[in-house]
């Protein structure tokens, strides 16, 4: 009986992977988009701390994506001593005719650094629709257009899925797996099935009046993942959400094996405290683990060799093929076949990070935090 149940579960998870791919293809490639041109005025707030490889390129992409100059752009940074400040200042000077504000927000104190910058920048927004965008993101004309159209269609919040650009080295590939092949591959189907109550924070936008209804951003100043807390609360209160039909490119700067490992452990702990129930259930819906366990039990039974072997090989092949299809036809880039071979075994590595995610303290951008229920974060080390 156990063998039968596990086989059904593994088969369902295998089918689910392919349905996830079909949902992504439909949403990002096959679905028809509105032909109208948006007219909504928007403010884009980019909280910045420290230098990222994609920082300057990300700034320039915003200007290039808004040739008419209708977008207000606020770069929120804590201090002029931040190494990113002169880069931001030089960028603003290169575009004197654009509505660009470099806002120094002061020390973040007990607040989370990112949302501290967002809180201080929000009162400076001139428009009723506000986009929050991470420093390592690239804007595109399609992202801006679709965000504005979402608001004109009556949405209260809109977000884009982050997709990591091709990166060299093992560490960079680990980020690609985490962003592209664990989060994004299932996010679209989860959105349509109403299983994903939160927005991704790399590119998220809100009606300003909706943020005021939530009490502004200050109530979220002490949570480790402002995007999750803000969007979950909005969803519970009945906000109309929109998943944009274009991915947002992201590029992590620290891509050594050690740096990638530490980042992924940190994110695992953040997810553990922000979304505890889905986190605890994740090993039971891990396709690779289910197929591997089914294979082991089939081999142990002494008579059901081929079903187990067929299931495991089908799962490994599907992981690689779906990864290729996601990169090629959803994101529009190709990589060498060797990477997809390793991707086939990524489900087993996910178990390690799941185990390491059961920690209460993390370090992030100069501060050490103790996490608690709901993703709340308390500073426990001297502020750098």
DANOR-V194108 format. One line per field, one symbol per residue. ss: DSSP state (H for helix, E for strand, - for the rest). burial: # if it has 24 or more other C-alpha atoms within 12 Angstrom, else .. Layout:
ss = ???
burial = ???
This chain:
ss = -HHHHHHHHHHHHHHHHHHHHHHHHHHHHH-----------EEEEEEE------HHHHHHHHHHH------EEEEEE-----HHHHHHHHHHHH-----EEEEE--------HHHHHHHHHH------EEEEE---EE--HHHHHHHHHHHH----EEE--EEE----HHHHHHHHHHHHHHHHHHHHHHHH----------EEEEEHHHHHH----HHH--E--HHHHHHHHHHH----EEE----EEE------HHHHHHHHHHHHHHHHHH-HHHHHHHHHH-HHHHHHHHHHHHHHH---HHHHHHHHHHHHHHHHHHHHHHHHHHH-----HHHHHHH--HHHHHHHHHHH----EEEE--EEEEEEHHHEEEE-----
burial = ..#..##.###.##.##########.##...........#############.##########..#...##########....##.###.##......#######..###############.##.##########################..#############...#####################....#############.##..#.###.################...#################....################...#..##.##############........##.##################..##...#...##.##########.##.###.#####..######.######.....
